[in-house]
Amino acid sequence: MKSLIPLLAFLSYTASSNNLIEIFNLNIKDGNFLYTQSSINPYTNSIDKSEGIIRRTKEGMIVKVNTPFKEKYELNSNEIIITDMELDQVSTIALNDFDKNTLIEVFLNGLNANSENYKLDFKENTILISSLLDQGYNEIEVRFKDNNLYYLKYNDNLDIENLIMFDKLKDN
């Protein structure tokens, strides 16, 4: 009986871990969110905010920034198309320029428990994604609330702390 308790605890942990991965992947697959991103910049001693919409498309996803600037980012498996709506300028960046970027990888492809690029750790309603590469975004904290993506928290490549809060769009 004593050996059964650790086995049950392990099975419960594994089921919970797989469930969080599945919840994340379903949320990313649906991918229609309002978001608010807050960045704490220690260099300027300021908090910067941006707000917008994330929509999943057949090709990838579109991130529209509505404030403080009007921008659009179209991500697909090959490139990121950046449109500055106010200046009417478009630029394109090949996705391989962001080779092995964990944040872009999980947003485009979802989470994979067997990834060679990152490892996953789990706490209650939280996944910690730790990069195994020498790229930015060494650790991304993903929190869930009511089986929905609630927030992502990470430090970017300039070590600026970022928090992205999500609300599902009602018109899905």
VOSEPA-696034 format. One record per atom (N, C-alpha, C): residue number from 1; x, y, z; residue in one letter. Coordinates in steps of 0.1 Angstrom, whole numbers, plus 5000, padded with zeros to 4 digits. Layout:
BEGIN
num	east	north	up	residu
NUM	X	Y	Z	A
...
//
This chain:
BEGIN
num	east	north	up	residu
1	5008	4988	5000	M
1	5000	5000	5000	M
1	5009	5013	5000	M
2	5020	5012	5008	K
2	5028	5024	5008	K
2	5034	5028	4995	K
3	5037	5017	4987	S
3	5043	5020	4973	S
3	5033	5025	4963	S
4	5020	5023	4966	L
4	5009	5027	4958	L
4	5007	5043	4959	L
5	5010	5049	4970	I
5	5008	5063	4972	I
5	5017	5071	4963	I
6	5031	5068	4962	P
6	5039	5076	4953	P
6	5035	5074	4938	P
7	5030	5062	4935	L
7	5026	5059	4921	L
7	5014	5067	4918	L
8	5004	5068	4927	L
8	4992	5076	4924	L
8	4996	5091	4923	L
9	5005	5096	4932	A
9	5009	5110	4931	A
9	5016	5113	4918	A
10	5024	5103	4913	F
10	5031	5105	4900	F
10	5021	5105	4889	F
11	5011	5096	4889	L
11	5001	5096	4878	L
11	4993	5108	4879	L
12	4989	5113	4890	S
12	4981	5126	4892	S
12	4989	5137	4886	S
13	5002	5138	4889	Y
13	5011	5149	4884	Y
13	5012	5148	4869	Y
14	5014	5136	4863	T
14	5015	5135	4849	T
14	5002	5139	4842	T
15	4991	5135	4847	A
15	4978	5138	4842	A
15	4976	5153	4842	A
16	4979	5160	4853	S
16	4978	5174	4855	S
16	4987	5181	4845	S
17	4999	5176	4843	S
17	5009	5182	4834	S
17	5004	5182	4820	S
18	4999	5170	4816	N
18	4994	5168	4802	N
18	4982	5177	4800	N
19	4974	5178	4810	N
19	4962	5186	4809	N
19	4965	5201	4807	N
20	4975	5206	4814	L
20	4980	5220	4812	L
20	4985	5222	4798	L
21	4993	5213	4793	I
21	4998	5213	4779	I
21	4987	5214	4769	I
22	4977	5205	4771	E
22	4965	5205	4763	E
22	4957	5218	4763	E
23	4955	5223	4775	I
23	4948	5236	4777	I
23	4956	5247	4769	I
24	4969	5248	4771	F
24	4977	5258	4764	F
24	4975	5256	4749	F
25	4977	5244	4744	N
25	4976	5242	4729	N
25	4963	5245	4724	N
26	4952	5242	4731	L
26	4939	5245	4726	L
26	4937	5260	4726	L
27	4942	5267	4736	N
27	4940	5282	4737	N
27	4948	5288	4725	N
28	4960	5283	4723	I
28	4968	5289	4712	I
28	4962	5286	4698	I
29	4957	5274	4697	K
29	4951	5270	4684	K
29	4939	5279	4681	K
30	4930	5282	4692	D
30	4919	5291	4690	D
30	4925	5305	4687	D
31	4934	5309	4696	G
31	4942	5321	4694	G
31	4935	5334	4692	G
32	4923	5336	4696	N
32	4916	5349	4695	N
32	4915	5355	4708	N
33	4924	5365	4711	F
33	4925	5372	4724	F
33	4925	5387	4723	F
34	4921	5393	4733	L
34	4925	5407	4736	L
34	4937	5405	4745	L
35	4947	5414	4744	Y
35	4958	5413	4753	Y
35	4962	5427	4758	Y
36	4969	5427	4769	T
36	4975	5439	4775	T
36	4989	5435	4779	T
37	4999	5441	4773	Q
37	5013	5438	4776	Q
37	5019	5450	4784	Q
38	5024	5447	4796	S
38	5031	5457	4804	S
38	5046	5453	4805	S
39	5054	5463	4803	S
39	5069	5461	4803	S
39	5075	5470	4814	S
40	5082	5464	4823	I
40	5089	5472	4834	I
40	5103	5474	4829	I
41	5106	5486	4826	N
41	5119	5490	4821	N
41	5128	5496	4832	N
42	5138	5488	4837	P
42	5146	5493	4847	P
42	5156	5504	4843	P
43	5158	5505	4830	Y
43	5168	5515	4824	Y
43	5161	5529	4824	Y
44	5148	5529	4822	T
44	5141	5542	4821	T
44	5132	5544	4833	T
45	5132	5534	4842	N
45	5124	5535	4854	N
45	5109	5538	4850	N
46	5104	5530	4840	S
46	5091	5532	4835	S
46	5083	5519	4833	S
47	5070	5520	4832	I
47	5062	5509	4828	I
47	5055	5513	4815	I
48	5058	5505	4805	D
48	5052	5507	4792	D
48	5041	5497	4790	D
49	5030	5502	4784	K
49	5018	5493	4781	K
49	5015	5494	4766	K
50	5010	5482	4762	S
50	5004	5482	4748	S
50	4992	5472	4749	S
51	4983	5475	4740	E
51	4971	5467	4740	E
51	4967	5464	4726	E
52	4961	5452	4724	G
52	4957	5448	4711	G
52	4949	5435	4710	G
53	4950	5429	4698	I
53	4942	5417	4696	I
53	4952	5407	4689	I
54	4950	5394	4693	I
54	4957	5383	4687	I
54	4947	5374	4680	I
55	4949	5371	4667	R
55	4939	5363	4660	R
55	4947	5352	4653	R
56	4942	5339	4654	R
56	4948	5328	4647	R
56	4942	5328	4633	R
57	4951	5325	4623	T
57	4947	5324	4609	T
57	4951	5310	4604	T
58	4947	5307	4592	K
58	4952	5294	4586	K
58	4967	5293	4585	K
59	4973	5305	4582	E
59	4987	5305	4580	E
59	4996	5307	4592	E
60	4990	5312	4603	G
60	4997	5314	4615	G
60	4989	5323	4625	G
61	4994	5335	4627	M
61	4986	5344	4636	M
61	4989	5358	4632	M
62	4980	5367	4636	I
62	4981	5381	4634	I
62	4980	5388	4648	I
63	4990	5396	4651	V
63	4990	5404	4664	V
63	4988	5419	4660	V
64	4977	5425	4664	K
64	4974	5439	4661	K
64	4977	5446	4674	K
65	4985	5457	4673	V
65	4987	5466	4685	V
65	4979	5478	4682	V
66	4970	5481	4691	N
66	4961	5492	4690	N
66	4966	5504	4697	N
67	4972	5503	4708	T
67	4978	5514	4716	T
67	4992	5509	4721	T
68	5001	5518	4723	P
68	5001	5532	4720	P
68	5003	5536	4705	P
69	5007	5526	4697	F
69	5010	5528	4683	F
69	5001	5518	4676	F
70	4998	5520	4663	K
70	4990	5511	4655	K
70	5000	5503	4646	K
71	5002	5490	4650	E
71	5011	5481	4643	E
71	5004	5468	4641	E
72	5009	5460	4631	K
72	5003	5447	4629	K
72	5015	5438	4626	K
73	5015	5426	4632	Y
73	5025	5416	4630	Y
73	5018	5403	4625	Y
74	5022	5399	4613	E
74	5017	5387	4608	E
74	5027	5376	4608	E
75	5025	5366	4616	L
75	5035	5355	4618	L
75	5030	5342	4610	L
76	5039	5337	4602	N
76	5036	5324	4596	N
76	5048	5315	4597	N
77	5048	5304	4591	S
77	5060	5295	4593	S
77	5073	5299	4587	S
78	5072	5310	4578	N
78	5084	5314	4571	N
78	5089	5328	4575	N
79	5079	5337	4579	E
79	5083	5351	4581	E
79	5074	5358	4591	E
80	5078	5370	4594	I
80	5070	5379	4602	I
80	5069	5392	4593	I
81	5057	5396	4590	I
81	5054	5408	4583	I
81	5050	5419	4593	I
82	5057	5430	4593	I
82	5055	5440	4603	I
82	5049	5452	4595	I
83	5038	5457	4599	T
83	5031	5468	4593	T
83	5029	5479	4603	T
84	5036	5491	4601	D
84	5033	5503	4609	D
84	5021	5510	4602	D
85	5010	5509	4608	M
85	4997	5514	4602	M
85	4997	5529	4602	M
86	5004	5536	4611	E
86	5004	5551	4611	E
86	5013	5556	4601	E
87	5025	5550	4598	L
87	5034	5555	4588	L
87	5033	5548	4575	L
88	5024	5538	4574	D
88	5021	5530	4562	D
88	5034	5524	4557	D
89	5041	5518	4566	Q
89	5054	5511	4562	Q
89	5053	5496	4565	Q
90	5059	5488	4556	V
90	5059	5474	4558	V
90	5073	5468	4557	V
91	5076	5459	4566	S
91	5089	5453	4565	S
91	5087	5438	4568	S
92	5096	5430	4563	T
92	5095	5415	4565	T
92	5108	5410	4571	T
93	5106	5401	4580	I
93	5118	5394	4586	I
93	5116	5379	4585	I
94	5126	5373	4580	A
94	5126	5358	4578	A
94	5125	5352	4592	A
95	5117	5342	4594	L
95	5115	5336	4607	L
95	5128	5329	4611	L
96	5137	5324	4602	N
96	5149	5318	4606	N
96	5159	5328	4612	N
97	5156	5341	4611	D
97	5164	5351	4618	D
97	5162	5351	4633	D
98	5150	5344	4637	F
98	5147	5342	4651	F
98	5148	5327	4654	F
99	5159	5321	4648	D
99	5161	5307	4649	D
99	5160	5303	4664	D
100	5152	5293	4667	K
100	5151	5287	4680	K
100	5146	5297	4691	K
101	5137	5306	4687	N
101	5131	5316	4697	N
101	5120	5309	4703	N
102	5121	5306	4716	T
102	5111	5298	4723	T
102	5097	5304	4723	T
103	5097	5317	4725	L
103	5084	5324	4726	L
103	5076	5323	4712	L
104	5083	5325	4701	I
104	5077	5324	4688	I
104	5073	5310	4685	I
105	5082	5301	4689	E
105	5079	5286	4687	E
105	5067	5281	4693	E
106	5065	5285	4706	V
106	5053	5280	4713	V
106	5040	5287	4709	V
107	5041	5299	4704	F
107	5029	5306	4699	F
107	5025	5301	4686	F
108	5035	5297	4677	L
108	5031	5292	4664	L
108	5027	5277	4664	L
109	5035	5270	4672	N
109	5033	5255	4672	N
109	5027	5249	4684	N
110	5025	5256	4695	G
110	5021	5250	4707	G
110	5032	5244	4715	G
111	5029	5238	4726	L
111	5039	5232	4735	L
111	5040	5217	4731	L
112	5053	5213	4733	N
112	5056	5199	4731	N
112	5064	5194	4743	N
113	5059	5184	4750	A
113	5066	5179	4762	A
113	5079	5173	4759	A
114	5082	5170	4746	N
114	5094	5163	4742	N
114	5103	5173	4734	N
115	5101	5186	4735	S
115	5109	5195	4727	S
115	5124	5194	4731	S
116	5133	5196	4721	E
116	5147	5196	4723	E
116	5151	5211	4726	E
117	5142	5221	4725	N
117	5146	5235	4726	N
117	5143	5240	4740	N
118	5134	5233	4747	Y
118	5130	5238	4761	Y
118	5125	5226	4769	Y
119	5125	5229	4782	K
119	5119	5219	4791	K
119	5107	5225	4799	K
120	5098	5217	4803	L
120	5086	5222	4810	L
120	5086	5217	4824	L
121	5082	5227	4833	D
121	5080	5224	4847	D
121	5066	5228	4851	D
122	5060	5222	4860	F
122	5046	5225	4863	F
122	5044	5228	4878	F
123	5036	5238	4880	K
123	5030	5241	4894	K
123	5015	5242	4892	K
124	5008	5244	4902	E
124	4993	5245	4901	E
124	4990	5256	4892	E
125	4982	5253	4881	N
125	4978	5262	4871	N
125	4989	5270	4864	N
126	5001	5265	4864	T
126	5012	5272	4858	T
126	5022	5262	4851	T
127	5027	5267	4840	I
127	5037	5260	4833	I
127	5049	5269	4832	I
128	5061	5264	4836	L
128	5073	5272	4834	L
128	5081	5266	4822	L
129	5083	5274	4812	I
129	5090	5270	4800	I
129	5104	5275	4801	I
130	5114	5266	4802	S
130	5128	5270	4803	S
130	5136	5266	4791	S
131	5141	5276	4784	S
131	5149	5274	4772	S
131	5161	5266	4775	S
132	5164	5257	4766	L
132	5177	5249	4766	L
132	5187	5255	4757	L
133	5184	5267	4751	L
133	5193	5273	4741	L
133	5198	5286	4747	L
134	5208	5292	4741	D
134	5214	5305	4745	D
134	5207	5316	4738	D
135	5194	5316	4738	Q
135	5186	5327	4732	Q
135	5179	5335	4743	Q
136	5173	5346	4739	G
136	5165	5353	4749	G
136	5153	5345	4754	G
137	5146	5351	4763	Y
137	5134	5344	4769	Y
137	5138	5331	4776	Y
138	5148	5332	4785	N
138	5152	5320	4791	N
138	5142	5312	4799	N
139	5132	5319	4805	E
139	5121	5313	4812	E
139	5108	5321	4810	E
140	5098	5313	4806	I
140	5085	5319	4803	I
140	5075	5313	4813	I
141	5068	5321	4821	E
141	5058	5316	4830	E
141	5045	5317	4823	E
142	5037	5306	4823	V
142	5024	5306	4817	V
142	5014	5303	4828	V
143	5004	5311	4830	R
143	4994	5309	4841	R
143	4981	5308	4834	R
144	4973	5299	4840	F
144	4959	5296	4836	F
144	4949	5300	4846	F
145	4937	5303	4842	K
145	4926	5306	4851	K
145	4914	5301	4844	K
146	4906	5293	4851	D
146	4894	5287	4846	D
146	4896	5281	4832	D
147	4907	5273	4831	N
147	4911	5266	4819	N
147	4913	5274	4807	N
148	4917	5287	4810	N
148	4920	5296	4799	N
148	4934	5302	4801	N
149	4940	5306	4791	L
149	4953	5313	4792	L
149	4951	5326	4799	L
150	4958	5328	4810	Y
150	4956	5340	4818	Y
150	4967	5350	4816	Y
151	4980	5346	4817	Y
151	4991	5355	4814	Y
151	5003	5347	4810	Y
152	5012	5355	4804	L
152	5026	5350	4801	L
152	5035	5361	4808	L
153	5046	5356	4814	K
153	5055	5365	4820	K
153	5069	5360	4817	K
154	5078	5370	4812	Y
154	5091	5366	4808	Y
154	5100	5379	4808	Y
155	5113	5377	4808	N
155	5122	5388	4806	N
155	5127	5386	4792	N
156	5127	5397	4785	D
156	5131	5397	4771	D
156	5147	5397	4770	D
157	5152	5398	4757	N
157	5166	5397	4755	N
157	5174	5410	4761	N
158	5166	5420	4764	L
158	5172	5432	4771	L
158	5170	5432	4786	L
159	5165	5420	4791	D
159	5163	5418	4805	D
159	5152	5427	4810	D
160	5142	5431	4802	I
160	5131	5439	4805	I
160	5119	5429	4809	I
161	5113	5431	4820	E
161	5103	5422	4825	E
161	5090	5425	4817	E
162	5084	5415	4811	N
162	5071	5416	4804	N
162	5060	5407	4810	N
163	5049	5413	4810	L
163	5037	5406	4814	L
163	5026	5408	4804	L
164	5021	5397	4798	I
164	5010	5398	4788	I
164	4998	5391	4794	I
165	4987	5399	4796	M
165	4975	5394	4802	M
165	4965	5391	4790	M
166	4958	5380	4791	F
166	4949	5376	4780	F
166	4935	5376	4784	F
167	4926	5380	4775	D
167	4911	5378	4776	D
167	4906	5372	4763	D
168	4899	5361	4764	K
168	4893	5355	4752	K
168	4884	5365	4745	K
169	4885	5366	4732	L
169	4875	5374	4725	L
169	4861	5367	4725	L
170	4851	5374	4726	K
170	4837	5368	4728	K
170	4832	5364	4714	K
171	4838	5369	4703	D
171	4832	5366	4690	D
171	4838	5354	4683	D
172	4844	5345	4691	N
172	4850	5333	4685	N
172	4840	5324	4678	N
//
